[in-house]
Amino acid sequence: MASKKKYTAWQCKECEVDFYVTSKVKQITHCPKCGDSLVTERIKDIWLKRPINYRRPWSDEERQIIEAGLRLGKTHREISQELNGRTEKAVTRQIQQLRKRGVLI
């Protein structure tokens, strides 16, 4: 059985955006939209079996980053660090899918 991970729900009062952060981050978090931390408020803690971005669709921009990274000879880990929020395993799987479809050679 998969273990649950703790996430914290935050809300920015200025731009009214709700966002989630892993509970490893102990400090006040900046809003992803406006970048301000003075108006963010902690709402609650939640426990999830899977990450927030689990099975999130790949965008064309992310695919272009993968293609450019492969052309430059970067490893899957380096590409995943550029993609913020995608794991190395997810990048590897997406490369396999792109090669299967004939998009990558």
MOUR-V477373 format. One line per field, one symbol per residue. ss: DSSP state (@ for helix, = for strand, . for the rest). A space follows every 50 residues. Layout:
ss = ???
//
This chain:
ss = ....========....======.................=========.. .........@@@@@@@@@@@@....@@@@@@@.....@@@@@@@@@@@@@ @....
//
